[in-house]
Amino acid sequence: MYKYNENDQQIVEQRAAQFRSQVKRRLSGDLKEDEFRILRLQNGLYLQIHAYMLRVAVPYGLMSAEQFRMLAHIATKYDRGYAHVTTRQNLQFNWPKLEDVPDILDDLAKVQMHAIQTSGNCIRNISADQLAGVAQDEVVDPRPYAEILRQWSTFHPEFAYLPRKFKYAFTGADEDRAAIQFHDIGYQAIRNAAGEIGFKIYVGGGMGRTPMIGKVVNAFVPEEDLLIYTEATMRVYNQFGRRDNKYKARIKILVHELKLPEFTRLVEEEFTALWQEGAVPLDKAEIDRVSAYFTDPDYEDLSEKCETFEQHFLDNKDFSFWYKQNVLDHKKSGYAIVNLSLKKPGVPPGDITDSQMLTVADLADKYSFGELRSTHEQNLVFADVKKADLYDLWLALKDVGFAEPNIGTLQDMICCPGLDFCTLANARSIPIAEQITRRFDDMDYLYDLGELKLKMSGCINACGHHHVGHIGILGVNKKGVEFYQITLGGDATNTASVGKILGRAFPEGEIVQAIEDILKIYIDIRTPEERFIDTYRRVGAVPFKVIYEEFSLKGAKL
C-alpha cells in the first residue's frame, strides 16, 4: 500500500495543527457555529443529532493492521468503543467531543491517515473495487491510478469549492464491484487491442434525490491522459454546474440538462485547451513509482492441493458453509479472499467494536500480510489468505463474531445510521434492519433465496444505496410518522439499474411482513436458476403489487 513521503506527512500534520487552532477559537466563542461549519466540514467533522461525527478517509478501502489498531485506540479513548464502516469504504466515529478532535487528527497522522475532504463541496475519498489486485477477473489493478488521482485532487485549488460534493470510483475488473456507474465520475481501467492501458470513463451517475446511471463520456482515455481528461471534465462541471439550487447542483443534473453529446463536446474542447495551455501528461515514471507500492506480497508457491483444507471442508459442515458463502477465489493458486461479515444479528450493519478491531488487526498480521480492506457492503476483507490457514482463521473469526456465513444473502444488508444519528434522516433504519435480521434468521431459507441485495436508507440522500438494492427500503416521514417505501429491481453492477417504487409506503409495523410477502411471491414464480433480480426483470413489478391488496384486506393503514 502507498506510504507517505516527508511532504505527505507534513501536509496532514499541518492540517491537524491548523484545525486545533480553529477548534480552540470555536470553544472560546471567537468563531460562531456558522463560521466554524465550513472549517469543520473540510476536516470531515459533522454535527449530528446527539454529537459530532468524524469521518476518516480510507482511500480505496485499503488499511494496514497498524492503522486499524490506531482506529481501535481512537474508538476506545475518544468514542464509545466502536466505529462504523460506510458504503464508501470510510470509517466513522459517532461520538467524539469537539475538544478531542484535534488529538484524534494527530493520532491519525501518526499512522498516515486523516479526515481531509471526507465532507464538503470537494472531491471526496476515492473508492475502488475491494478485490483490486487479487481478483481473478481483473484486467488492470486500478489502485495505482486511484492513488495518483487522490494525490492530484487533495487540496487542488481549482476544485476546493465545487457546486456540490464530488465522488470518484475505480475498477479494473470485468465485474463492477465499485458501482462506478453511480458515481460522479467512474473509471474502468482496461486494455485496448494493442495492450495499452486506458480508462473507460462514466460521467453523471449518482443516487440521492434524483438517481441516475452514469453515461460513457469516453470509451478509452490513455493512461497518460488520465489527469488531463479528468481536469477537463471537472472544469466543465465547475463552470456550468448549478450553484443556485443544491438539489440540482450535481454533475448528473448538468449532464442530463446539456445532454451527453453537448457535455462531451465541452469536455473535449476543454481537453484540447488544456493541451494548448501546456498541460503535462501523466509520466510513465510516476505511474511506475506509485505502482511499486502495489506489487504482490511475498506469495509462496502453493500450487499443490491442500489436503488439510480439503479434509476440514469435508468434515465440518459449518466450515464448508462459511467457505462457500464468504470465501472467494484468488488469482494466486493456494490463496483465497476472505470476507469478514459485519452483519451479525443484533448488531447494526457495519459496526465494529474496539476489541474486535484489535483482534482483526492481529489476524491481518497473522493471515493476510498485515493488510485489510473495507467494502462498499459495509464488511471487511482479508485479500491474501493461504487456503491452508482458512480453517484456523474461521475459528478465530467465529470467536470475534465475524464468521456469519451470510455474505450475499438477505442478512448481508446495507443500512445507513438513519434517524438514530443523522440530522438529515426522516426515519430510523437500524431498528428495521434488526427486525429483518430477526425475522429471516434461517440460513437454509436464506441460501434458498440465493443472492439478494437488500439496501436501506433513512432518507432520500441514499447513504444506504436503496436505489440499487434488488429490494430497497426508503424511510419517509408523513406528518411526523415514520413510513417505509419499497423499491424493486435496483442493481449497482455491470447491468446497472435504478429500483422502481412498488407502491405506497408501509408503516413501521408492517414493513417486515411486506418484505416477507414479496419473498414468498418470488419463490413461487422464479425459475430454478434465477436470482431475485433476474425474476424481477423477467416478470416486472405487477406480480409483487398484490401485497398491497393483501394488506388492504388486513386493514393495514398504508
HELIX and SHEET records of a PDB file:
HELIX    1   1 GLU A    6  SER A   28  1                                  23    
HELIX    2   2 GLU A   33  LEU A   41  1                                   9    
HELIX    3   3 PRO A   59  GLY A   61  5                                   3    
HELIX    4   4 ALA A   65  TYR A   78  1                                  14    
HELIX    5   5 LEU A   98  ASP A  100  5                                   3    
HELIX    6   6 VAL A  101  LYS A  110  1                                  10    
HELIX    7   7 ARG A  143  SER A  153  1                                  11    
HELIX    8   8 PRO A  157  PHE A  159  5                                   3    
HELIX    9   9 ILE A  180  PHE A  182  5                                   3    
HELIX   10  10 GLU A  223  ASP A  225  5                                   3    
HELIX   11  11 LEU A  226  PHE A  240  1                                  15    
HELIX   12  12 LYS A  246  LYS A  248  5                                   3    
HELIX   13  13 ILE A  251  LEU A  258  1                                   8    
HELIX   14  14 LEU A  260  GLN A  276  1                                  17    
HELIX   15  15 LYS A  284  SER A  291  1                                   8    
HELIX   16  16 ALA A  292  PHE A  294  5                                   3    
HELIX   17  17 GLU A  307  ASP A  315  1                                   9    
HELIX   18  18 LYS A  317  ASN A  326  1                                  10    
HELIX   19  19 ASP A  354  TYR A  367  1                                  14    
HELIX   20  20 LYS A  387  ASP A  389  5                                   3    
HELIX   21  21 LEU A  390  VAL A  400  1                                  11    
HELIX   22  22 GLY A  418  ASP A  420  5                                   3    
HELIX   23  23 ILE A  430  ARG A  439  1                                  10    
HELIX   24  24 MET A  443  LEU A  449  1                                   7    
HELIX   25  25 HIS A  466  VAL A  468  5                                   3    
HELIX   26  26 GLU A  508  ILE A  525  1                                  18    
HELIX   27  27 PHE A  532  VAL A  539  1                                   8    
HELIX   28  28 VAL A  542  LYS A  545  5                                   4    
HELIX   29  29 VAL A  546  LEU A  553  1                                   8    
SHEET    1   A 5 LEU A  45  LEU A  47  0                                        
SHEET    2   A 5 TYR A  52  VAL A  56 -1                                        
SHEET    3   A 5 LEU A  91  PHE A  93 -1                                        
SHEET    4   A 5 TYR A  82  VAL A  85 -1                                        
SHEET    5   A 5 ASP A 351  THR A 353 -1                                        
SHEET    1   B 5 LEU A  62  SER A  64  0                                        
SHEET    2   B 5 GLU A 371  SER A 374 -1                                        
SHEET    3   B 5 LEU A 380  LYS A 386 -1                                        
SHEET    4   B 5 TYR A 335  LEU A 340 -1                                        
SHEET    5   B 5 VAL A 327  ASP A 329 -1                                        
SHEET    1   C 5 SER A 127  ALA A 128  0                                        
SHEET    2   C 5 TYR A 168  THR A 171  1                                        
SHEET    3   C 5 ILE A 185  ARG A 191  1                                        
SHEET    4   C 5 ILE A 197  VAL A 203 -1                                        
SHEET    5   C 5 LYS A 215  PRO A 222 -1                                        
SHEET    1   D 5 ILE A 414  CYS A 415  0                                        
SHEET    2   D 5 LEU A 454  SER A 457  1                                        
SHEET    3   D 5 ILE A 471  LYS A 478  1                                        
SHEET    4   D 5 VAL A 481  LEU A 488 -1                                        
SHEET    5   D 5 LYS A 500  ILE A 501 -1                                        
SHEET    1   E 5 ILE A 414  CYS A 415  0                                        
SHEET    2   E 5 LEU A 454  SER A 457  1                                        
SHEET    3   E 5 ILE A 471  LYS A 478  1                                        
SHEET    4   E 5 VAL A 481  LEU A 488 -1                                        
SHEET    5   E 5 PHE A 506  PRO A 507 -1                                        
END                                                                             
